[in-house]
């Protein structure tokens, strides 16, 4: 051994062996005696999952039918057609035309939801004033699909009486309600001699839960619960019943509910014999479908570890170590 040479000089440092300490939770790192330089590898916590998307909007309820009016088309027997008349064209005899009631709209469709917000970034880990970021937050879930609207209906059915009410030829039938759950419109029919009669009542609109009632005669029917619109009464030109125009249906009043059908119109027509035509009531509108639920958010990303070398520390001193949930910090040192 050369005179004046220390033991460390001969051994080339190495008085303190190399080592490491890993933290999976927050704690305190005590620097080993003789260590003045360390290396640090760490990561923050994973990012948080994205928020779920909002549900899609509920579909609107279907509209109830507004029955078409009986009218003359150029000299032949009256047929059912769209326009209405305050008084009948030539050939119609009084009381001429009694107008049908209009179909009512269903409850409006609702606006769809939006995608969920992204998740937040994961928490950071720290030691020696070095920050190790957390992972990225996940993307938000997609919004649900909007519900389909309820079925709307349009009526075009009549009954024909020629020449007397007891010789009725049922050329029409009650009008089917909108799907799902709309009530059928009632059939018009003669009620006394000389072709006087009534139009059918409107079917009830579908409620959000229950179906609307079917009309079986002139009377209006209730809509289903909750919120289905009621149908309208059928028209009458029969003195024994009372002369009146038909009534319109009522609109749907709750989410997804259908509107009520209008009552059917009536008319008497004179060619060689008196002919009565009695329109069926309109069917009720169907129920709208609920929007589908939103999709779940995507999971967050794991944090990427990073390393910082040659960090100066004070031998024998304590240092706080903050470790985010799911993160990790590893402190290592070479022989010194």
Secondary structure, 3 states (H helix, E strand, C coil): CCCCCCHHHHHCCCCCCCEEEEECCCEEEECCCCCCEEEEEEECCCCCCCCCCCCCCCCCCCCCCCCCEEECCCCCCCEEECCCCCCCCCCEEEEEEECCCCCCCCCCCCCCCCCCCCCCCCCCEEECCEEECCCCCCCCCCCCCCCCCCCCCCCCCEEEEECCHHHEECCCCCCCCCCCCCCCCCCCEEEECCCEEECCCCCCCCCCCCCCCCCCCCCCCCCCCCCCCCCCCCCECCCCCCCECCCCCCCCCCCCCCCCCCCCCEEEEECCCEEEEEECCCCCCCCCCCCCCCCCCCCCCCCCCEEEEEEECCCCCEEEEECCCCCEEEEEECCC
